[in-house]
Every structure is written in structure tokens, then in C-alpha cells.
Amino acid sequence: MRRQVTDALIIAVVIGVASHLSAQGAAGRKVVRANQVGGATRSTIRGVVGPNGGAVMGGKAVATDGNGNASGGSAQAFKAPGGATGGRAGGTTRSADGSVQHQSGGAVSGANGSATSQSSMQKNADGSASGSRNTSAQGSSGATYDGSTSAEKGSGVTHSGTCTNAAGTVVACQK
């Protein structure tokens, strides 16, 4: 639940600063304060609009509760002068018992194609850990790549990937 609230706040702040950026060219703000659960909350937003119409914005926040628990997230987005756009967001939670969970994802799109990627990792209090990443990309020709990588502490890393050409035929992936 904390992760969704953190992500929602970051996205709202990043969107909210957009109108200020168009008027000013650049903006930023950092806030640090004690919170109601005995910890601290910190948030930062920054953004720049370039002279050729490009823009980049980002925000991050972290909150602690005074008992060893912490949660944080960040989000960034860009728009290039040529029309390409992209963004990413991620969130991490650390519990007092030492367990950690992280999720993130990103996407980019432009004249040369598009790509998306999502990842997650988990470290449990007993020291066990695992993670995964899924990536999809499509070139302007229509060729595609879909890949998946997973890792587990003590078991190693596995990866699989599939590539297709513009006609949709599966082909060997080039390295």
C-alpha cells in the first residue's frame, strides 16, 4: 500500500510541476520533514525545459517510520525535441527485519522503435534473494525482441529471449 501511495504522490508532483516548468525553463524543490509515525519524509522534484522543446522531469521520495522500516520511490520522464518520449518509475521497501522488495519499470518510444522493461527483486530476512527482469522492444522495421532474465541466490541466473524479423518470423537474436 505504501508503494502505491508513494508512486501516486511522485507522479502527481511531477505532473503538477509541468506548468511551472513551461513558464520558467527549470525548477526544483526539496522538502525534508518529520512525519507522523516517528520518522522522516524527504521528497525532491526537478525539471528542465530546453530551448528546442525537449523536457525532463523527475521526482523521488523516501519515508521512514523510526522503527527501521523505510519506503521510497522515484519517477522520471522525458520528451526529446524530435518527439521521442520515455519514462521510468521504481519503488523500494525495506523492513526492520532486513527484508527488501523493489519493483521498477520503464518505457521509451520514438522514431526508431519502442521498448519496455519491468523488474523486481526480493531479499528475505533469512538472506534468500531473487529477482527478475522482462524486456520487450520493437524496431521501426517491425522486428521485435522479448527477453526474460531471472536470478535466485544460490541457483544462478537464467535468461531466455526471442527475436522476430519484420515479417514476424522467429530469427536468431544478434549479440
Secondary structure, DSSP 4 states (H G I P E B T S, - for coil): -HHHHHHHHHHHHHHHHHHHHHHHSEEEEEEEEE-TTSSEEEEEEEEEE-TTS-EEEEEEEEEE-SSS-EEEEEEEEEE-TTS-EEEEEEEEEE-TTS-EEEEEEEEEEETTEEEEEEEEEEE-TTS-EEEEEEEEEEETTS-EEEEEEEEETTTEEEEEEEEE-TTS-EEPPP-
